[in-house]
Amino acid sequence: MTQQLRLLYDFARPHTIIATSVQVVTMLIIVAGWRLLSPDLIGLAFATLIVCLALNLYVVGINQLTDVAIDRINKPWLPIAAGRLSARAGMRIVAVALTIALIGALFLSPPLWWTVAIIALIGSLYSLPPLRLKRRPFAAALSIASARGVIANIGLALHYQHWLQVELPLTTLILAGVFFFGFALVIALYKDLPDDRGDRLYQIETLTTRLGPQRVLQLGRLLLTMCYLLPIGVGIWSLPAFAAGFLALSHTIVIALFWLVSLRVDLRQQQSITNFYMFLWGIFYTEFALLSIYQLTN
């Protein structure tokens, strides 16, 4: 049983499990504040997490099922590419995961159901023929950025608002959407940096194969810096001194660390690129933690 759970965990891609879990919890904190300590809200968060993890499993699973040959070069440790999980078993897993996600969301709230349905559709179009959006660099990047950066966060916020009968200011949702869209766009850009060899071999066109790793790295630096200037600027312009100071200092530290690590990445070494990509996910989680701290102290 333990071995099967480990296999399922690897199939679900651990960094995406963490990202999904952090999003589910953080959006509850942002909407509910200290009320999240209520037993009812803890139960709601748990049920929402199950639905979102099932959706995550479907999206990453369907991608692996359609990329087995490429993954044997780029990510040979993944369960199907490594031969630890059969394609038939993988298909059963993603079918069950999608069913759990859609039915679970239907019972929880209309906003969550629409969020799940839209992200599942984007994930399907991204991986499956005939569109297979991942073969088109800009469409692939926009798909990931829209699903992970905007639809998931706003959908979760609306889902929790549905239960709590509260509303977040529209400007807060817009700013969060813009920031996380930009951040997820950087993740989408950097996602293909470690996969350059396999993508070129199988003629998968990405921005990395089109522009080269160095230009993509620089483009991501500039884009993420612009994203981090947004909360710093908004804080200084419109928030009280303590809140503005917290946002400015915390985001300056994070973006400075990002630049330091990005300048040390060796684009000739796949492990160095992979470590850098995982670091990017780390600061993605950190941003949700910063938002939670900010919300609970204001």
Secondary structure by P-SEA (a helix, b strand, c coil): caaaaaaaaaaacaaaaaaaaaaaaaaaaaacccccccaaaaaaaaaaaaaaaaaaaaaaaaaaaacaaaaaccccccccccccccaaaaaaaaaaaaaaaaaaaaaccaaaaaaaaaaaaaaaaaccccccccccaaaaaaaaaaacccaaaaaaaaaaaaaacccccaaaaaaaaaaaaaaaaaaaaaccccaaaaaaaaccccccccccaaaaaaaaaaaaaaaaaaaaaaaaccccaaaaaaaaaaaaaaaaaaaaaaaacccccaaaaaaaaaaaaaaaaaaaaaaaaaaaac
